[in-house]
């Protein structure tokens, strides 16, 4: 994952290096803006301070992934996380479908409810309804992606029978929800998404993964949810334990340094993971 900014390596260069090193997915985040005065505390700091100034310097995720798509052919292109409710859902559906079409079916949508209620408010999204808004956006976008004459009638999204091409290459765009662990959140995932994308603070995953799988089965979902663990380290014992839990992907954060530094960093990480696999 590259926490993109207007500094350091570009998303295209980072994705190309990650693909060459054998990584499976390239992730980028989203924030349209950060209100200077706000009431929303950051989940990690607990107050209005930010742990990283890249929150206010983040590149548009879909533009970033489009540049990455142009210089890669295999690596999946994902967000960790995007904030769909901060865009027009019809326009966003077109953007994501176009990226999936042009990349040959490599898009995964990692979405979040949005911790920054002040940011959501500027987009006209009531913070206390953000779960409902996201559900409707995902349902409306899925209709545009899959139906020849798509329509949707919800509280926050509504449009009559419409044509919208291109359709994504994938029959179904995978959706991961990035959020902290909670029974309510896991129930939302089981009903409306394909898996869970953890936060860096979620280090003790045993009980959380078990609860998600239990709720997944209770909601009648076949198989098992995808579980992507964000902020991990290439520790052999830790990775083996995550694998035993059913974690399907581990995500490592990249620094926003010069291309040479980040490419070397990716190479070192790939070497460590190769040794872990051999171990």
N, C-alpha and C positions, 0 to 999 in steps of 0.2 A: 504494500500500500504506500503510495506517495501522497502525503498531505500537500497537495499542490499549492504553489504560490507563484508570485511573479519573480522569484529568485531561484537560483540554482538550476539543477537539471530540468529539462522539459519533460512533460509526460511522454511524449513520443520517444525520446532517448531512453527514459527509464523503462518503458514497456519493451522496447527493442532489446535492451540489455537483459531484462528479466526473462524474456522469451528465449534468448540465446543461452541463458544459464539453465533452462529447463523448468522454470516456474510455470504454474498452471493458470494463474489468474492475476490480473493487474487491477488494483482498486484505487479509486480517487473519491474524495468527499465533496460535500456541497454546503456552502453558506452564501446566500446572495449578498448579505450585508450584516453587520453587527451594530445595532443601535448603541450609541455611547451611553445613554441613560436608559437603564432597564431595571426591572424587578427580578428577572430570571437569574438565579444563581447557576454557575457552571457546575455540572455534576461532580467534577474532580476538585475544584477549589472551594465550592460551597458558598461562594459569594460572586460579586460582579466581575472580579478579576478573571482573566483568561490565562490558561497555562501556556499558550502559544500564540504569537501574534499572527500566525498564518490563518487563524479564524477570520480575520478581516482582510486577508489577501488571497483568499481561495479562488482558483480559476473555475470557470464554468465547467461542470463535470462532463457534459456531453460534448462540448467542444474539445476538451482535453482527451476524452476517449476516442473521438473521431480522428484526432491527429495520431493517436497510438494505433488505431486500426489501419491507418494508411501505411505504416511501416512494419507491421507484423502480419502473421498469417495463421497462427495457432493459438496464442494465449487468449484466454477469455477476458472480457472487458466488463468491469463491474464498478459499482459505487458502494462506498462504505463511509457514510451513507448519503444517499440523495434525499432531498426533501420535496417529493412530488407535489405536495399541497401548496408550494410556493410558486407553482407554474400553472398556466392554463392547461387542463388535462387533455384537451383535444390537440393542442399544439405539442404538448409533451409526448403524447402517443405517437404523433407523426415523427418527432425527433428520434425516439427510441426505435421505432419500426425502421426508419431510414438507416440508423446505425447498424441494426441487426442485419438488414438487407445488404448493406455495403461491406460489412465485416464477414459475411458468410455465416451468420448465425452464432455469434460469439457473446451476446449481451446477457448479463445477469443484472437484475435490478435489486440492489440493496437499498432499502428504504427505511426511513425513520419517522417517528411522530413529530420530532423536533423538540429539543429541550428548551430552546430559546423562544419563549412565548412572545416576547416583544418583537422578535423577528417575524414570527407568524402573524402577529397583529398588523404589522405594516403591509402584509399581503392580504389582509381581510379575512384571516382564518381565526375563528374564536378558539382560544387555547383549550377551553374545556370540551371542545367538540373535535379535537384534532384526530382522534382515533376514527371517528365516524367519517370525517372528511377524507382521510387516507383510504379507508375502505371503499368509499364511493369512487374516488379517483382511480383506484386499481381496477375496480369492476368496470368503470366506463372505458378505461384504456384497453382492457381485455376485450371488451365488445368491439372496439375499433380495430383491434388486431386480428380478430377471429371471425367476425361476421361480415358477410357480403354487403348487407344493408344493416349497418349498426345503429342502435339507438339505446338511450339510457334515460331513466327518469328517477332522479333522486332528489334529496333535499338540497345538496350543494352542487350537483352536476345534472344537467338535463339537456338532451338534444334529440331531435327526431331522426327518422330513418335517413342515413347518410352513407355515402361511399367514401372510403378512405384506403388508398393504396400508397406505398407498397405495404403488404403484410410482412410481418417478420418472417425470416427464414425458418426459425424455430416454431413448431406448432404451439409451444407455450413458452413465454419468457419467464424464466425462473425468478421468483420473488423471495428475497430474504428480508426479515425484519430485524433491524439493528436496534436493540433496546436492552435495558437492564432486566434481570430475571424477576419474574413475578407470575403468579398463577393467572392473573387477568391477561397479562401479555402473552403467556403461552397459549391460552385459550384463543386469543386473537390470531396468533400464528397458525394454530391448528385449523382455524376456520377460513383464513384469508391468505395464507402465504405458504411457501414451500420449505421454509426453515428459519433458523435463528442465527443472527450474526451477533456475537457477544460484544460487550464493551471491554476496554483494557482493564477495568476494575474487577471483572468477573474471573478471578483466579481459581476459586473453589467451585468447580463445575459439576462435581459428582451428583449432588442432590438435585441441582437444577436440570441437568440432562435427564435424569431419571423422571422428574416431574413432567418435563416436556413430552417425553415419550409416552408416559401414562396418559396425559391429556390428549395427545395425538391419536392414540388408539381409541380412547373413549369417544372422540369426535368422529370415529369411523374412517379415519384416513389410513389408506394402505401403506405398507412399508414403514419407513422411518423418516423423520424430518432431517433435512440437511442441517448441519451444525458447523458454523465457521467461527473459529476462535481467534479473536483479534488481539494483537499485542503479545504474541508468544515469543519464546526464545528457542534456539536450536539445541535444547537439552535432551539427550537421548531418553532418559527416564520419563521426563515430562511428556514428550511426544508419544512414547509408547503407551503411557497412561491415557492420554487423550484419545488415542486410537482405540484402546480397549473400551472407552466410554461410548464410542460411536461418533466422535468428532470427525467430520469428513474433510475439513480443510483447516490449516493453520495459516494465519496471516501475519506477516512480519512488516514492521514499519520501516520506511526508507527516510534518510535525512534529505533535506533540500539543499544539498551542497553542489559543488561543481560536477559536471558530467564525469570527469575523471575519477573524482572521489567516490561518487555513488556507484559507478560501474565497478570499481575495485571492491566496494562494500558488498555489492551483489555477488561478485565472484567469490569472496571469502565466505559469505553465507551459504552459497551453493556448495562450496567445498565442505563446510561443516555438516550440512544436511546429507551429503553423499556419504560421509563417514558415519553419520547416525544410521542411515539405511543399511550400510555394511555391518554395523554393530548389531 
